[in-house]
Amino acid sequence: MTNWLNKTARRIFPPARRPVGWKDARPLIAFLLVAAAILLFLVYGSSASPGNRRWWWLYLDSIGGTVEFSYPWAFALLLVTPWIWWMQVAGYSGLPVSRGKLALLVRLSLTVLLICVLAQPRAVKTSDIVSVVFNVDVSDSVSDAKDEALAIVAGAAAMKPPKDEAGMVVFGRTPAVEYPPRESFPFEKYLNSQVGKDATNLEQSLSLSAAMLPEDNRSRVVLISDGTETLGELKQAVTELQARDIQVDVIPITHLDAQDKEVLLERLDLPRFVRLGETYEAATVLTSLQAGSGTLVLSQNDEELTRLPVEFKPGKNRFAVPIKVDAPGYYEYEARIEVPASEDARVENNAVRNYLYIEGPGRVLIVTDPKGNPKEWRYVKEALEQGEREVETVTATEFPLDPLSLMPYDAIVFANVPADTLFATQIQAVHDAVRNLGIGFVMLGGPNSFGPGGYQNSPIEDCLPISMEISKKKILPKGGLVIILHTCEFPQGNSWAKRITKEAIRVLNSEDEVGAIGYGMGGNEWIFELTPAGNYSELVTKINGAQIGDMPDFTSTMKMGLEGLKKSDASSRHMIIISDGDPPMPPPSAIQEFIDAQTTISTVAVFPHGGRDTMVLSAIASQTGGRYYFPPDPSQLPSIFIKEAKTLRRNQIQKRTFTPMLMNNDPIFRDIGGLPPLHGYVLASEKEDPRATILLSAPPKEGDLVADDSDVDPILATWRYGLGATAAFTSDLTDDWGKDWVNWDQFQQMLTQLMTRVSRVRREQFLRVYTYVNGNEGVVVVEDFHPEESMLDMNVTVTSPNDFRYAGPVRQIAPRRYQATIPLQGQARYQVQISAEGGGREEIAYGGFIVSYSPEYLRFEANPIVLRDIAEQTGGEEIDPGLSPEELSKSIYGRRKPKRSSRSVFDWFLMALACMIPLDVAIRRVQLDLSWVRKMFGGRKSESTATMGALLQKTEAVRSTMTGQKDKATPRPKPPERPMQPRSVPPTSAKRPAQKTDEATQQAPPEPEPSTDDGNTTSRLLAMKRRREQEGDDE
């Protein structure tokens, strides 16, 4: 065993090549002591008091305070340092002693750095600063208690310790940062943040508060709320707070306005199934905190049916009103309670809605422009009625706002309806009705339809089989639009200005150029210069970040915009100015420049200060050929800007006579002969989707550049979108572009077959859907009336216009009865789609919810239990709101357990290691001529030249002597220009006796040794070279 250990030790520590004594171990011991001191300094650096710290302590604080190692066991590898030391001092490095000591120091440093990297160092900082975010509930459920909550925040923040931090987040439906955590807390009486107050979202508010708190300080959230959560999942936010060790203190506040008076209607119950002509009951559930009386009003489709005086008791009351339905269709009922204002705290919860849908023969709904010509829809209506279709006509202003109201219709037709005559909710309703309810949709062309009508990038374009983007068309001239934004002196004026700018850009073609000018910190400046509208997302970011100031004049900004438009290659140029009219009228020369450049200006007056202001804006518009607007309501601004932006889309209207080409066969053209010509259409592109089918196209005219066969101008296209089918006819069906079609003998047949192609298909239904709302949840009940009972795999999909979407299974709870509960998101109209499979059946049924008001208005009392649970789970406390500001501040800021935070400093050690490796290699492998270095920096250039010259002369003399002696001993010729030519052995050299060679060698006098007194590297190299040449000659 001993021999084996000795052999192993000798293999690890081989015998020394030079004497080694105990003094040679002093460098190793000194290095290990210094390394240990440095590591201890890093680990325990924060133990010194702040007053005794020097600059190195300040630097250590800047990187985190102290250093800890995640894997301290890695320092066991220091056991390798004695071996490194032994290999050096024992002579195995092959370096001189002094140089070897330096190499040993570098190698040991390299080893320690590598071990530190393996131990994964982290900078640790300890802070006793307390950062607090006051999370204040400003939703409608707390009402007047909001002022009390803000007073609590102001008092507690004013009494906080100077170095501690305070911030504030307010929340309702969504949260907003009022003040980030700072040492100073500039609280004002009024809030700057605007949040929806019709809901309480504790989850988002706590998550935002946690995100605002710094990691290095002791963090705390003070939640001031009534605890009534109506949106979000609170559990997820609490888990996040626990993971970050953030405590939540809670201060409960009570409802001051609803403790003794409140009357509300909870729901309106309608019969599940109705037969025409029979009488049913509409039952209303009323809840009150005290006895009282009032009037119950029931309306049907916004027409009042009855007014019923009622008396109610504290608690729940039920009142029934008889109703009767005589015709199929969609009926929406509203129940409203009217009570004296002194007996009711809130009016938001005094009305509830519900609906009945009695299925009947499918109808076609034609939507028209309120200012349009009746000929735009007259021919279409007459043809459909001749085809025995029931047709109803409404203007865009009368069009329903929600998809549920469209359920009685099998198809919807837009007849040259511009987008600015519709609300965004109406456009979304069309989209949802097609996708979710299977209702068909047809858009007819015209000057106010498709792209020129402002539908590009809208939900309606999404559901159509064509694209209004025409980037493929090489011949289409592009337009240029400049928008000048003057600060708008009305509530949220600049926000409106940014919104309408984005709306205007949205309807432009991607190749059109748009720019925006505002008055900022540096005066008049481009928010963004003329840029293709296709960069919409990039432009939106710049618009949102713009700071719009009060512009001193119109002239400079108008000239700036005109110069930009002149530099553009746009064929049509337009400018829009939105202002209150404060700046003076531009001079006639400036107006003439726009007239000469054929650039029009439209102006929008928003809250002008007097008649002079409106006259200035009106004059600018009229003199340049633009339009002047003076909307009484800011909500009309988006539609105005859309209308103005559409002026650049007029070049999409193609007026020429052509006969459409049939691209694909379809049942629409069954038994249809040759097609008559058309005299115009709206330019569009084929949608890049294999489901879209182009049926008719316009033949390219001479001079058109067509990229390939698919690059055509669609005239008629169809496809299926969701559950519905849609069609786009880019020409019109009037006596203008389609005059030959409306007088065609097969027009009625073709139009009827087109409507049949897209209309909703009605099948026999055995599923009956019943829905009702329970608080913030919707309940869907489905009953199966099929003659044969079978197990169905049933799923429900719920959507709403506010981008809410839910999908899940519907569970069977009894024979032929299924039920699902869906979490809803406040006030909205929700569409319900039921899909069922099983027993060889596939069925789809529809329903819906109407949530009349937010669950926020169903609450009468605070929920302190929720607040206590939050405090307990996060380690916080419940604080009495009645404490004085000093006591509140002490309770919140007094608990200041120091917070330790750490971050990785692995990269710092790794960089030091990377620097040490080349240094280690250089010391061991690179040899420097110190005398040459001294001479180089000595500055004696002439002496160095003389020394080199003498050396060369001495070298030449030696070579001459050696050459002369070789000539005597060996008569072979040698080229004079190569005195040091390598030895060449002639073929007869083998026959010469060795003695002769020896004699010649003995006769040669001894070579004089060249002087090597200087001892430099050059001398040694020359001497070595000489010796090797002699040895070669002797052989």
MARFI-262347 format. One record per residue (C-alpha): x, y, z; residue in one letter. Coordinates in steps of 0.5 Angstrom, whole numbers, plus 500, padded with zeros to 3 digits. Example, Ala and Ser with C-alpha at 12.3 -4.5 7.8 and 13.67 -1.06 7.14 Angstrom:
2
525491516A/527498514S/
***
This chain:
1035
500500500M/506505502T/509503495N/503505491W/502511495L/509513494N/509511486K/502516486T/506521489A/512521485R/507521479R/504527481I/510531484F/516528480P/523529482P/526536482A/530538477R/534543481R/534544489P/528546492V/528549499G/522551504W/524558502K/521556495D/514555498A/514562501R/511565494P/505560494L/503561502I/503569500A/499568494F/494564498L/493568504L/492574499V/487571495A/483569502A/484576504A/481578498I/475573497L/473575505L/473582503F/468581497L/464576502V/464580508Y/465587505G/459590508S/461589515S/464596515A/460602518S/459607512P/463612516G/469608515N/469606508R/474608503R/473608495W/474601494W/468600499W/464605495L/466601489Y/464595492L/457598494D/456600486S/456593484I/452590489G/455591496G/458584498T/459577494V/456571495E/458564491F/452559489S/457553489Y/462555495P/465547494W/468549488A/474552492F/476545494A/479545487L/485550491L/488543493L/491543486V/495550487T/501546491P/502542484W/502548480I/507551485W/511544485W/512544477M/514551477Q/520551483V/522544481A/524546474G/519543469Y/517550466S/524551463G/524558465L/529562469P/528563476V/526570476S/521569470R/519563473G/516566479K/512571475L/509565471A/507562477L/504568480L/500569474V/498561473R/496561480L/491568479S/488564473L/487558477T/483562483V/479566477L/477560474L/475557481I/471563482C/467562476V/465555477L/463558484A/458562480Q/459569484P/453574485R/453581488A/449581494V/446588496K/442589503T/437595503S/433598509D/429603504I/422601504V/418602497S/410603498V/405603492V/398605494F/393601490N/387606490V/380603488D/376609484V/371604481S/364606482D/362601488S/366605492V/363612490S/364618495D/369613499A/374615494K/376622497D/377618503E/382614500A/386619497L/386623503A/389617507I/394616501V/396623502A/397623509G/401617510A/406619504A/407626507A/409623514M/414617511K/421617512P/425622507P/429616504K/423611503D/419611497E/412612495A/408611489G/400610487M/396606482V/389607481V/384602478F/377600476G/376596470R/383597468T/389600473P/394606471A/400609474V/399616477E/406616481Y/411611480P/415610487P/420616488R/422619495E/418625493S/411624492F/407630489P/400629490F/395633487E/388633489K/385631482Y/387625479L/391625472N/389618470S/383616467Q/380609468V/374605467G/370605473K/364600471D/368594474A/373592479T/380589477N/384587483L/388582479E/391587474Q/392593479S/396588484L/400586478S/401593476L/403595483S/408589483A/411591477A/412598479M/416596485L/424596485P/427589486E/433592491D/428595496N/423592501R/417592497S/410593500R/403595497V/397598500V/391596497L/385601499I/379598496S/372595498D/374588496G/369587491T/372584485E/368583478T/374582473L/380578473G/383572477E/386574484L/389568485K/394569480Q/396576482A/397573489V/401568487T/406573484E/406577490L/408571494Q/414569489A/417576490R/416577497D/412583497I/407584502Q/400587501V/397591507D/390592506V/385598508I/378597507P/373602505I/366602506T/360604501H/358611503L/352611498D/349605498A/348603506Q/341604507D/338606500K/338602493E/333600488V/335595482L/333590477L/337584477E/334581471R/328580466L/326573465D/322571458L/319565456P/323560453R/319558447F/314562444V/308560440R/305566435L/299569438G/299566445E/300571451T/306570456Y/309573462E/315578462A/317577469A/322582473T/326581479V/327587483L/331588489T/331594494S/334595501L/328598504Q/321599502A/318603497G/314605491S/315606483G/313605476T/315599472L/316601465V/316595460L/318596452S/319592446Q/324594441N/324601444D/317602444E/313603451E/308597452L/306598459T/307603465R/305599472L/305602478P/309598483V/310597491E/316593493F/319591500K/326590502P/329584499G/327581492K/321582489N/318579483R/313583478F/310580471A/307583465V/303580460P/306580453I/304577446K/308576440V/304576433D/310575428A/316572427P/323576428G/327579434Y/324582440Y/328586445E/325588451Y/327593457E/324593464A/326600467R/324602474I/323609476E/323611483V/325618486P/332620486A/332620494S/330613495E/336610490D/343611490A/344609483R/341609476V/346605472E/342598475N/335601474N/334597467A/335590464V/334587457R/333581454N/330578448Y/326573444L/327570437Y/322567434I/324564427E/321565421G/322565413P/329568412G/329575410R/334580406V/336586409L/339592404I/343597408V/343604404T/347610405D/342616408P/344621403K/344616397G/340615391N/334610391P/337607385K/343604388E/338599391W/331600387R/333595382Y/336590387V/330590391K/325589386E/329583383A/329580390L/322581391E/320578384Q/324572386G/320571392E/325573397R/322578403E/326584403V/327589408E/331596407T/334600412V/339606412T/346606415A/344610421T/338605423E/342599422F/343594429P/349595433L/349588435D/349581432P/343578436L/339583432S/341581425L/339573427M/332574423P/336575417Y/339570412D/343575408A/345583409I/347587402V/351593403F/349598397A/354603396N/354605403V/360609406P/364607412A/363613415D/356613416T/357607420L/359606427F/365601429A/360597433T/355596427Q/361594422I/363589428Q/356587428A/356585421V/363581421H/360577428D/354576424A/357572418V/363569422R/359566428N/351566426L/352564419G/349570416I/350571409G/353578406F/354581400V/357588398M/356592392L/360597388G/360604387G/364610389P/363610396N/364602397S/370598398F/377602398G/374608396P/368608402G/374607407G/373599409Y/380598408Q/383594414N/376594417S/373588420P/368588413I/374587409E/376581413D/370577412C/370579404L/373575399P/377580396I/383585398S/382592398M/390593398E/392594391I/400594391S/400589385K/397594380K/403598377K/399603374I/395606380L/397613382P/399614389K/396619393G/400624399G/396626405L/399631410V/395632417I/397638421I/395637428L/394644433H/393642440T/385641441C/383645447E/377640450F/377634454P/382629452Q/383633446G/390631444N/388624445S/382625440W/387628435A/392622435K/386617434R/383621428I/390621425T/390613426K/383612423E/385617417A/392613416I/388606416R/384607410V/389609406L/393604401N/399602403S/403605397E/400612399D/404617403E/402620409V/406625414G/404629420A/406636423I/405638430G/408644434Y/413641439G/418643444M/423645438G/417649434G/414646428N/416639427E/414633423W/411628427I/413623422F/415625415E/411623408L/412615409T/408609406P/401608409A/403601409G/408602415N/402603420Y/405600426S/411604426E/407610425L/402609430V/408608435T/410615433K/403618433I/402615440N/409619443G/407625440A/407632444Q/402637441I/403644443G/399650441D/401652434M/402660433P/401660426D/398656420F/403659414T/410656417S/406649418T/403649411M/409651407K/413645411M/407640409G/407643402L/414642401E/414635403G/408634398L/412637392K/418632394K/413626393S/412623387D/404622389A/399624383S/394627388S/396631394R/391633400H/392636407M/388636413I/388641418I/385640425I/385646430S/381651434D/382657429G/387661434D/393662428P/392668424P/389667416M/395665412P/397671407P/395670399P/401668397S/401662401A/394660399I/396661392Q/402656392E/397651394F/393653388I/399652383D/401646386A/394643385Q/394641393T/387642397T/386643404I/380641408S/380644415T/376642422V/374647427A/374644434V/372648439F/373655436P/374661440H/369665436G/367667429G/373670427R/377663428D/371659424T/372664418M/379663418V/379655417L/373656412S/377661408A/383656408I/378650405A/374654400S/380658397Q/384651396T/378647394G/378643400G/372642405R/370645412Y/368642418Y/365644424F/363638428P/359639434P/361633438D/368630438P/366623437S/364625429Q/372627428L/374620426P/368619421S/370626418I/378624417F/376618414I/372621409K/378626408E/383620407A/378617402K/379623397T/386619396L/382613394R/378616388R/383613383N/381606385Q/375607381I/375605374Q/370608369K/371604362R/366599358T/368592358F/365585358T/367581365P/371574364M/368568367L/374565371M/370559375N/364556374N/359556380D/352555381P/351563381I/351562373F/347556372R/343557366D/346564365I/347565358G/352571356G/354576360L/352584358P/358589359P/359593365L/361601365H/365601371G/368598377Y/372599384V/379597383L/381591388A/385585389S/384577390E/385575397K/391571398E/387565401D/385559397P/378559400R/377565396A/374564389T/374569383I/368568379L/368574374L/374579373S/375585368A/380584362P/386588362P/386594358K/391596353E/397598357G/396595364D/402591367L/399584369V/404581373A/401574372D/395570371D/392571378S/394579378D/387580375V/381585377D/376582381P/369583379I/365578383L/368573388A/365569393T/368565399W/366562406R/368566412Y/366562419G/359559419L/357564413G/358566406A/360572403T/360575396A/364582393A/361585387F/366591385T/361594380S/354597381D/347594380L/344601378T/343605371D/350607372D/356602371W/351596371G/345599366K/346594362D/345589367W/339591371V/336591364N/338584362W/333579362D/337574366Q/338579372F/333577377Q/335570376Q/342571377M/341575383L/337570386T/342565385Q/347569388L/343571394M/341563395T/349562394R/351566400V/344566405S/344562411R/342555410V/336553415R/336546417R/331542422E/333544429Q/332539435F/336543439L/333549443R/338554447V/336558453Y/340563456T/340567462Y/345572466V/347570474N/351576476G/358576472N/356569469E/352567463G/348560464V/347556457V/342551457V/341546451V/335541451E/335536445D/328535442F/330529437H/325523436P/331519438E/335520444E/343520443S/349522447M/352528444L/359531444D/357539445M/361545445N/359552446V/363558443T/361565446V/364572443T/362579444S/364586440P/369587446N/374582443D/372577449F/372569446R/370563450Y/370556448A/369550452G/364544453P/357543455V/356538460R/350533460Q/346534467I/340530465A/337526460P/337531454R/339537458R/346540457Y/348546461Q/355550461A/357556466T/361562462I/365567466P/363574462L/366581462Q/361586464G/356590460Q/356587453A/352583448R/354576447Y/353571442Q/353564443V/354558438Q/352551440I/355545436S/353538437A/355531434E/353524436G/348519434G/350521426G/348528427R/351534427E/347541429E/349548430I/344552434A/345560437Y/343564443G/346570446G/346574453F/345581454I/348584460V/345590462S/350593466Y/356591470S/356587476P/359593479E/352595481Y/350589484L/354590490R/351594496F/357592501E/364591502A/368585502N/373585507P/374577507I/377578500V/382583503L/384579509R/385573505D/390578501I/394580507A/394573510E/397570504Q/402575503T/404577510G/401584510G/397587515E/390590516E/390597517I/385601521D/383607516P/381611522G/388612524L/392619524S/397620518P/402619523E/400612525E/398610518L/405612516S/408608522K/404602521S/406602513I/413604514Y/415602521G/416595519R/423595515R/426588515K/432589511P/432586504K/437582501R/437582493S/443579489S/445579481R/450575478S/457578477V/459572473F/461576467D/466580471W/470574473F/470571466L/472578463M/478578468A/479570466L/479572459A/485577460C/489573464M/490567459I/494571454P/498574459L/500567462D/501565455V/506571453A/510570460I/511563458R/512563451R/514570448V/522572449Q/524579449L/531582448D/532587454L/538590451S/534591445W/529594448V/534599452R/537601446K/531602443M/528607448F/535610450G/535614444G/542613441R/541611434K/548613431S/551608437E/546603435S/548603427T/556603429A/555597433T/551593428M/556595422G/562593427A/558586428L/557586420L/564587419Q/567582424K/562577421T/564578414E/572577416A/570570420V/566568413R/572570409S/577566414T/573560414M/572560406T/580561405G/581555409Q/576551406K/579552399D/586550401K/583543404A/578542399T/579544391P/572544389R/569550386P/565555390K/560561387P/563567390P/556570391E/554565396R/560564401P/556560406M/553555401Q/551549404P/556543403R/555539396S/559532396V/561530389P/560523386P/568522387T/568524395S/567517397A/574514394K/578519398R/582517404P/579519410A/587521412Q/587526407K/581530410T/584529417D/591532415E/587538411A/584539418T/590539422Q/594544417Q/588549418A/590554423P/585555429P/579559427E/579566432P/573566436E/569572435P/568577441S/561576445T/563581450D/556584449D/552578451G/546580447N/542575443T/544577436T/552575438S/549568441R/545567435L/551568430L/556564434A/551558434M/551559426K/558559426R/559553430R/554549426R/557551419E/564548422Q/561542424E/558541417G/564542414D/568537418D/563532416E/
***
